[in-house]
Amino acid sequence: MEVWHDRPDNSKDLIHNPDFNEIFMRGRGWGALVPADALLNPSDFGQYYNESYKRTKDGEWVPSKARGHKKIRAKSSSSSA
């Protein structure tokens, strides 16, 4: 059990709960509970940073034409995000 009393309204917390393998985001403008397994691998993020794609809820991705991106990430037959 956690007790958060007298915390400023503008504070934010990012908490990893290893018992449930979850990431909890709490604070103004934040409010999410995310499976830790959904985090991107840093090399995947960096390798495709300038390419346009959209993540799906299951962690996969689909090509997408996003504003400001000139290159669209292509899906290969052996790719698994």
C-alpha positions in Angstrom: 0.0 0.0 0.0 1.2 3.5 -0.8 0.2 6.7 0.9 0.8 9.9 -1.0 -0.3 12.7 1.2 0.6 16.4 1.0 2.1 16.0 -2.5 2.1 19.0 -4.8 -0.6 18.9 -7.5 2.0 19.4 -10.2 4.4 16.6 -9.2 4.7 13.5 -11.4 5.7 10.0 -10.5 7.0 7.2 -12.8 7.0 3.9 -10.9 8.0 0.4 -11.9 6.2 -2.3 -10.0 8.3 -5.5 -10.4 5.7 -7.7 -8.8 3.3 -7.1 -11.7 5.9 -5.9 -14.3 4.0 -2.7 -14.8 5.0 1.0 -15.2 2.6 3.4 -13.5 2.6 7.1 -14.4 0.8 9.5 -12.0 0.5 13.2 -12.0 -1.0 16.2 -13.8 -1.3 15.2 -17.5 -0.2 11.7 -16.7 -2.4 8.7 -15.9 -1.4 5.4 -17.3 -0.6 1.8 -16.3 1.6 0.2 -18.9 3.1 -3.3 -19.1 6.9 -3.0 -18.8 7.2 -5.3 -21.7 5.6 -2.7 -23.9 8.7 -0.4 -23.6 10.7 0.0 -26.8 14.1 -1.4 -27.2 16.5 1.6 -27.4 18.1 0.4 -30.6 14.6 0.0 -32.2 13.7 3.5 -31.2 16.9 5.1 -32.4 17.1 3.1 -35.7 13.6 4.1 -36.8 13.4 7.5 -35.2 13.0 9.5 -38.4 10.8 7.0 -40.2 7.0 7.3 -40.0 5.0 4.4 -38.4 2.3 4.0 -35.9 2.5 1.6 -32.9 -0.5 -0.6 -32.3 -1.8 -1.7 -28.9 -0.2 -5.1 -29.1 3.3 -3.5 -29.5 3.5 -4.1 -33.2 3.6 -1.3 -35.8 2.1 -0.3 -39.1 3.5 2.0 -41.8 1.9 5.5 -41.5 2.3 8.8 -43.1 2.8 11.2 -40.3 3.3 15.0 -40.5 6.9 16.0 -40.7 8.2 12.5 -41.7 9.5 12.2 -45.2 10.4 8.5 -45.0 7.8 5.8 -44.3 9.0 2.8 -42.5 8.5 -0.3 -44.6 7.3 -3.5 -43.2 9.6 -6.4 -44.2 8.5 -10.1 -44.2 10.9 -10.9 -41.4 10.2 -7.8 -39.2 8.7 -8.1 -35.8 9.0 -4.5 -34.6 
